[in-house]
Amino acid sequence: MNIPVIYNKNHHQHNPKLEIYEGKRFPHVEKPDRISSILTELKNEKIGELIDPADFDMEFINQVHSKDYINFFKKISNKARKKGFIFPSNYILDTYTLVQASTFKIAKKSADVALTGAEMILNGEKLVYSLCRPPGHHAEKNKMGGYCYFNNAGIAGQFLSSFGKVAILDIDIHHGNGTQNIFYERKDVFFVSIHADPNKMYPYSTGFEDEKGIGKGAGFNINYPLSVGTGELKYKKTLEKAILDIKKFKPKYLIVSTGFDTYVNDPIGGFKLKTPFYKKMGQKIASLRIPTLIIQEGGYNIKELGKLAVSFLKGFN
């Protein structure tokens, strides 16, 4: 296989040690080891060339996130230099998404990873893997959350939307509330998400079936919430529905927000998908025959994460 893989060698500089859940401190699950696991397997399987991200202007982030939010994020990242880390007082959805001195810089570089992939797709590549860290799909126009600071898929989608219609398929187990928030009133970027029932799992407040977009975006947002414990047969049927939705939209470009926390042994997951199934998922998505940018979101079983990524990518072969 020869899939270009974009990643930031310095992503490990963002390395939170803890998160707070229901008043208790736990080790942070969004670790640098996640990327190391994937890179090891990509190299072992000779999946493709590793590429450093280009340095894009902040204007591409400004098109997606509010000026006030970006200024606040930069300010508290600078403030964290003295305190080690900060749980923000504003513009935040939860108590999992702390900010360190390096966080703004590394989140910006994660957006660059996505934009580099998008630019390669624009220039004729049929499939690119943007190995983003930190992830992005929970970051809204003016909020961070779910380990996400800048919405990588949203930024890449905005970039590509200047050149044709874009579909974003989110297959992380958690609803991509941020991506939905960004494009909810638009018809040129179609968002479809398959995720766990938000009554039971993060982000708890979005991802329901009746959220279909508003204004010009009415009908261009589709959610498929599934019960915790969903297995491969039900997931396969739902993915097939999402594929048909995308075909109907007829996009020029496809972005896949790819989370491997749907794996049966993911520590914060809840579905029952096994390693070979990810290849089948890749094959289903590849059947669309649309230039595709894969953007890394969640997935927290460090030991198996690389194998899951390789299985998925082999589906596109």
C-alpha positions as CSV (number, residue, x, y, z in Angstrom):
1,M,0.0,0.0,0.0
2,N,1.1,3.6,-0.6
3,I,-1.1,5.9,1.5
4,P,0.4,9.2,2.5
5,V,0.4,9.6,6.3
6,I,0.7,13.1,7.8
7,Y,1.7,13.5,11.4
8,N,3.3,16.0,13.7
9,K,6.5,14.6,15.3
10,N,6.1,17.0,18.3
11,H,2.6,16.0,19.2
12,H,3.9,14.4,22.5
13,Q,4.6,17.9,23.8
14,H,0.8,18.0,24.6
15,N,0.7,15.3,27.3
16,P,-2.0,15.9,30.0
17,K,-1.6,13.6,33.0
18,L,-5.2,13.7,34.4
19,E,-8.8,14.3,33.8
20,I,-11.7,14.7,36.2
21,Y,-14.8,12.6,36.0
22,E,-17.7,12.9,38.5
23,G,-15.4,14.7,40.9
24,K,-12.5,12.2,40.8
25,R,-9.1,12.4,39.1
26,F,-8.2,9.7,36.6
27,P,-5.2,9.2,34.3
28,H,-5.7,11.0,31.0
29,V,-6.6,8.5,28.3
30,E,-5.7,10.7,25.3
31,K,-1.9,9.9,25.4
32,P,1.0,10.3,23.0
33,D,1.3,6.5,23.0
34,R,-1.8,6.4,20.9
35,I,0.1,7.8,17.9
36,S,3.2,5.7,18.7
37,S,1.0,2.5,18.5
38,I,-0.4,3.5,15.1
39,L,3.0,4.5,13.7
40,T,4.6,1.2,14.8
41,E,2.0,-0.8,12.9
42,L,2.0,1.5,9.9
43,K,5.8,1.0,9.6
44,N,5.6,-2.7,10.1
45,E,3.0,-3.1,7.4
46,K,4.7,-0.6,5.1
47,I,1.4,1.3,4.7
48,G,2.9,4.5,3.2
49,E,5.2,7.5,3.4
50,L,5.3,9.6,6.6
51,I,5.0,13.3,5.8
52,D,5.5,16.3,8.0
53,P,2.7,18.9,8.0
54,A,3.0,22.2,6.3
55,D,2.6,25.4,8.3
56,F,-0.7,27.0,7.4
57,D,-1.9,30.5,8.3
58,M,-4.3,30.9,11.2
59,E,-6.9,32.2,8.8
60,F,-8.1,28.7,8.1
61,I,-8.8,28.1,11.8
62,N,-10.4,31.6,12.0
63,Q,-12.9,30.5,9.4
64,V,-14.2,27.8,11.7
65,H,-13.6,29.0,15.3
66,S,-14.7,32.3,16.8
67,K,-12.1,35.0,17.4
68,D,-13.0,35.2,21.1
69,Y,-12.5,31.5,21.6
70,I,-9.1,31.4,19.8
71,N,-7.9,34.4,21.8
72,F,-9.0,32.8,25.1
73,F,-7.4,29.5,24.2
74,K,-4.1,31.2,23.4
75,K,-4.2,33.3,26.6
76,I,-4.8,30.3,28.9
77,S,-2.2,28.3,27.1
78,N,0.3,31.1,27.9
79,K,-1.0,31.3,31.4
80,A,-0.4,27.6,31.9
81,R,3.3,28.1,31.6
82,K,3.3,29.2,35.3
83,K,0.8,26.7,36.6
84,G,1.6,23.6,34.6
85,F,-1.9,23.1,33.5
86,I,-5.3,24.8,33.6
87,F,-8.9,23.6,33.5
88,P,-10.4,26.5,31.6
89,S,-13.2,28.6,33.3
90,N,-14.9,29.4,30.0
91,Y,-15.3,28.0,26.5
92,I,-15.3,24.4,27.7
93,L,-17.7,21.5,27.6
94,D,-16.3,19.2,30.3
95,T,-13.5,18.5,32.8
96,Y,-11.4,16.2,30.6
97,T,-9.9,18.9,28.4
98,L,-7.2,20.7,30.3
99,V,-4.7,23.1,28.8
100,Q,-0.9,23.1,29.1
101,A,1.6,25.6,27.9
102,S,2.1,23.6,24.7
103,T,-1.5,22.9,24.0
104,F,-2.3,25.8,21.7
105,K,0.8,25.2,19.6
106,I,0.2,21.5,19.3
107,A,-3.5,21.8,18.6
108,K,-2.7,24.3,15.8
109,K,-0.2,21.8,14.4
110,S,-2.9,19.1,14.5
111,A,-5.1,21.4,12.4
112,D,-2.1,21.7,10.0
113,V,-1.9,17.9,9.8
114,A,-5.5,17.9,8.6
115,L,-5.0,20.8,6.2
116,T,-1.9,19.2,4.7
117,G,-4.0,16.1,4.0
118,A,-6.8,18.2,2.5
119,E,-4.4,20.1,0.3
120,M,-3.0,16.7,-1.0
121,I,-6.5,15.6,-1.8
122,L,-7.2,18.8,-3.6
123,N,-4.0,18.2,-5.6
124,G,-5.1,14.8,-6.8
125,E,-4.4,12.2,-4.1
126,K,-7.3,9.7,-3.8
127,L,-6.6,8.7,-0.2
128,V,-4.7,10.4,2.6
129,Y,-4.4,9.6,6.3
130,S,-4.0,12.7,8.6
131,L,-2.9,11.2,11.9
132,C,-4.1,14.1,14.0
133,R,-3.4,14.5,17.7
134,P,-5.0,16.0,19.7
135,P,-8.3,14.9,18.0
136,G,-10.9,17.5,17.0
137,H,-14.5,16.5,16.4
138,H,-15.8,17.6,19.8
139,A,-14.4,21.2,19.4
140,E,-17.3,23.6,18.5
141,K,-17.1,27.1,17.0
142,N,-16.4,28.5,20.5
143,K,-15.8,25.5,22.8
144,M,-13.2,22.9,23.5
145,G,-14.1,19.5,24.9
146,G,-13.7,15.7,24.7
147,Y,-9.9,16.1,24.4
148,C,-10.4,18.4,21.4
149,Y,-9.4,22.0,20.9
150,F,-9.5,22.8,17.2
151,N,-11.9,20.9,14.9
152,N,-9.5,19.2,12.5
153,A,-12.3,17.7,10.3
154,G,-14.2,21.0,10.3
155,I,-11.2,23.0,9.3
156,A,-10.3,20.5,6.5
157,G,-14.0,20.5,5.4
158,Q,-14.1,24.3,5.3
159,F,-10.9,24.3,3.2
160,L,-12.2,21.8,0.7
161,S,-15.7,23.3,0.5
162,S,-14.3,26.2,-1.5
163,F,-13.6,23.7,-4.3
164,G,-16.7,21.5,-4.2
165,K,-19.3,19.8,-2.0
166,V,-17.9,17.9,1.0
167,A,-19.3,15.0,3.0
168,I,-18.0,14.3,6.5
169,L,-18.6,10.8,7.9
170,D,-18.0,10.4,11.6
171,I,-17.4,6.9,12.8
172,D,-16.1,7.6,16.3
173,I,-18.2,6.1,19.1
174,H,-18.9,9.6,20.4
175,H,-21.0,12.0,18.5
176,G,-19.1,14.7,16.6
177,N,-20.9,17.5,18.3
178,G,-18.3,20.1,17.2
179,T,-18.5,19.2,13.5
180,Q,-22.2,19.3,13.6
181,N,-22.2,22.6,15.3
182,I,-19.9,24.1,12.7
183,F,-21.9,23.0,9.6
184,Y,-25.5,22.8,11.1
185,E,-26.8,25.7,8.9
186,R,-25.0,24.8,5.7
187,K,-25.9,22.6,2.7
188,D,-22.5,22.5,1.0
189,V,-21.0,20.3,3.8
190,F,-23.0,17.2,4.6
191,F,-22.5,15.6,8.1
192,V,-23.4,12.1,9.0
193,S,-22.5,10.4,12.2
194,I,-22.7,6.9,13.6
195,H,-22.2,6.8,17.4
196,A,-23.4,5.6,20.7
197,D,-26.7,6.8,22.2
198,P,-26.0,10.2,23.7
199,N,-28.4,9.4,26.5
200,K,-25.7,7.0,27.7
201,M,-22.4,8.4,26.4
202,Y,-20.5,11.6,25.8
203,P,-21.3,14.3,24.8
204,Y,-24.8,13.5,26.3
205,S,-26.5,16.6,24.8
206,T,-26.2,16.1,21.0
207,G,-26.4,13.4,18.4
208,F,-30.1,12.6,18.5
209,E,-32.0,11.5,15.4
210,D,-34.1,14.7,15.3
211,E,-31.1,16.9,14.8
212,K,-31.2,17.4,11.0
213,G,-29.8,20.8,10.4
214,I,-31.6,24.2,10.3
215,G,-32.1,26.9,7.7
216,K,-30.2,26.2,4.5
217,G,-28.7,23.2,6.4
218,A,-32.0,21.5,7.0
219,G,-31.7,17.8,5.9
220,F,-27.9,18.0,5.6
221,N,-27.2,16.6,9.0
222,I,-28.0,13.0,9.9
223,N,-27.3,11.2,13.1
224,Y,-27.5,7.4,13.7
225,P,-27.3,6.8,17.4
226,L,-26.9,3.2,18.4
227,S,-27.4,1.3,21.6
228,V,-24.4,0.7,23.8
229,G,-23.4,-2.9,23.2
230,T,-24.1,-2.7,19.4
231,G,-22.4,-5.5,17.5
232,E,-21.1,-5.9,14.0
233,L,-24.3,-6.8,12.1
234,K,-26.2,-3.8,13.4
235,Y,-23.3,-1.5,12.8
236,K,-22.8,-2.8,9.2
237,K,-26.4,-2.1,8.3
238,T,-26.1,1.4,9.8
239,L,-22.9,2.1,7.9
240,E,-24.6,1.0,4.7
241,K,-27.4,3.6,5.3
242,A,-24.8,6.3,5.8
243,I,-23.1,5.3,2.6
244,L,-26.4,5.6,0.7
245,D,-26.9,9.1,2.3
246,I,-23.5,10.2,1.1
247,K,-24.1,8.8,-2.4
248,K,-27.4,10.8,-2.6
249,F,-25.5,14.0,-1.6
250,K,-22.9,13.4,-4.4
251,P,-19.9,15.1,-2.8
252,K,-16.7,15.9,-4.5
253,Y,-14.7,15.1,-1.4
254,L,-15.1,12.8,1.6
255,I,-13.7,13.3,5.1
256,V,-13.8,10.4,7.5
257,S,-13.6,11.3,11.2
258,T,-12.1,8.0,12.2
259,G,-12.3,6.8,15.9
260,F,-11.3,3.3,16.9
261,D,-13.1,3.6,20.3
262,T,-15.8,1.4,18.7
263,Y,-13.5,-1.5,19.3
264,V,-14.8,-4.2,21.7
265,N,-11.9,-3.8,24.2
266,D,-11.6,0.0,24.1
267,P,-11.4,1.3,27.7
268,I,-14.0,4.1,27.2
269,G,-15.9,2.4,24.3
270,G,-19.2,0.5,24.3
271,F,-19.5,-1.3,21.0
272,K,-18.5,-4.8,20.1
273,L,-16.5,-4.4,16.9
274,K,-13.4,-6.6,16.4
275,T,-10.2,-6.1,14.4
276,P,-11.1,-7.8,11.1
277,F,-14.4,-5.8,10.9
278,Y,-12.5,-2.5,10.4
279,K,-11.2,-3.8,7.1
280,K,-14.8,-4.4,6.0
281,M,-15.7,-0.8,7.1
282,G,-12.9,0.5,5.0
283,Q,-14.1,-1.5,2.0
284,K,-17.6,-0.1,2.4
285,I,-16.4,3.5,2.5
286,A,-13.9,2.9,-0.3
287,S,-16.8,1.7,-2.5
288,L,-17.9,5.4,-2.7
289,R,-14.9,6.0,-5.0
290,I,-14.6,9.6,-3.8
291,P,-11.2,11.3,-2.9
292,T,-11.0,10.6,0.8
293,L,-9.2,12.2,3.7
294,I,-9.1,10.1,6.9
295,I,-8.7,12.2,10.0
296,Q,-7.8,10.5,13.3
297,E,-10.2,11.0,16.2
298,G,-10.5,8.7,19.2
299,G,-9.4,5.2,20.0
300,Y,-7.8,4.4,23.4
301,N,-6.7,0.8,23.5
302,I,-3.0,1.5,23.1
303,K,-2.0,-2.1,22.6
304,E,-4.4,-2.8,19.7
305,L,-4.8,0.7,18.3
306,G,-2.2,0.3,15.5
307,K,-3.7,-3.0,14.4
308,L,-7.1,-1.4,14.2
309,A,-5.8,1.4,12.0
310,V,-4.0,-1.0,9.7
311,S,-7.1,-3.2,9.3
312,F,-9.2,-0.2,8.4
313,L,-6.7,1.2,5.9
314,K,-6.3,-2.2,4.2
315,G,-10.0,-2.0,3.4
316,F,-9.1,0.8,1.0
317,N,-6.6,-1.3,-0.9
